[in-house]
């Protein structure tokens, strides 16, 4: 069990370390598409623009809440980086930072296509 926790921590920290040349969201807006499922509950959101908060640097962007019955999670876009969008994912079981590569569907929780997953696609917003 200790190995799983250590491996999980290493994966999360390596994603954070890979985030290079980052800017606040308000300087480099992005769009996100989200899909998730837990049993018979599901959520889908297409091309939501995240603009950040230029007036409050301590709150990098708006918190996006997703709820369908007992299935709930939130996302906070943290930084717009060279390789992708750095965001914080949180559900009842976990809170972690994830780097979502630009223009790629990334599973941030669970296993894609299973009974429980959350996938995100991030794109740089057009100016």
N, C-alpha and C positions, 0 to 999 in steps of 0.2 A: 504494500500500500504506500509506503514511503517513497518508493521509486516512481509511482504514478504521480504523486503530488510534486515531486522534484521535477519530473519530466514536464508536467503541465506548467510549472513555474518557469522552466527554461524556455518552453515554446512561447509563452506570453512575453517574457523579457526579450527574447530574440526578435519578436515582431516589433517591440517598442524600440529596440536598438537599431533596427533596419530603417526606421523612419528618419530620412535625411532631407535637408533643405525644406523644412516645414514652415508654413506661414499660418497665421490665425485664419479661421474660416472667413471672417469678414473681409480679408484681403484677397482670398482666393476661394470664392464660393464653389459649391459642388452640388450635385444631385445624387439622390440615393433611391434605389428601388429595393423594396424589402418583401420577402415572402417567408412565411413560417407556418408550421403546423404542429399541433400537439393533439394526438388522437383524432377526434372528429372536428376540432376547432382549428380554424386557419385564419391568417391575415395576409393581405396583399396590399402593397402601396407602390404606385408607379411614379418614377421621376419626381420625387419631392425635392424642392430646392432648399438647401440649408445655407443661410447667409451669415450666420454668426452674429456676434454682438460687439460692435465697435466701441460702445460706451462702457463696457464692463469687461476688461481683459481677464478678470478672474473667472468669469462665466463664459467659456469659449464659444458656445453655441447653444441653440435651443435644445431642450430635452424632447425627444420624440417618444411618446408613449404608445404602445400597441397592446390592445386588450380584446380578447374574444373569449367570453366565458371565464374559465379559470386559467386560460392561457394568456400570460402577460409578460411583457419585457419592455425595456427602454433602451434607447440609443442616445448618446451624446457625441456628436462630431467634435473632435478635439482640435485637429490640425489638418490642413491640406498640405500634403508632403509630395516630394518628387515622385515617389513610387506608389502613392495611394492616399486614401483617406484614413487617418488615425481616429478611431472612435472608441468610446467606452460602451460595452454591452453589459446589461444587467438584467437578470431574471431572479426568481426566488432562490435558486441554487448557486448562482455564480455572479461575479462582477469582474470583468476583465477588459483590458485594452487590446484592440485588434487593429492591425493594419490591413485594410481592404484594398487590394491592388486595383488600379484604375481599369475600368471597362472589363472586369472579370467578376463572375459570380463566385462569391466566397461564402462558405458555410461557417458561421461564427459560433454556432451551437448545434449539437446533435449531429446527425448524419443525413446528408441530402437524400431525399427520396424515401426516408424512413417514416415512422409514425411521429417523430419529434425532431424538428430542425428549424433553424433560422438562417436564411441566406440573404446576402446583401450584395448589390452591385453599385459601385460608386463611379461617377463620371465628373470630369471637370465641367463646371457650368460655363456656358458660352457668355462672353462679356456683352 
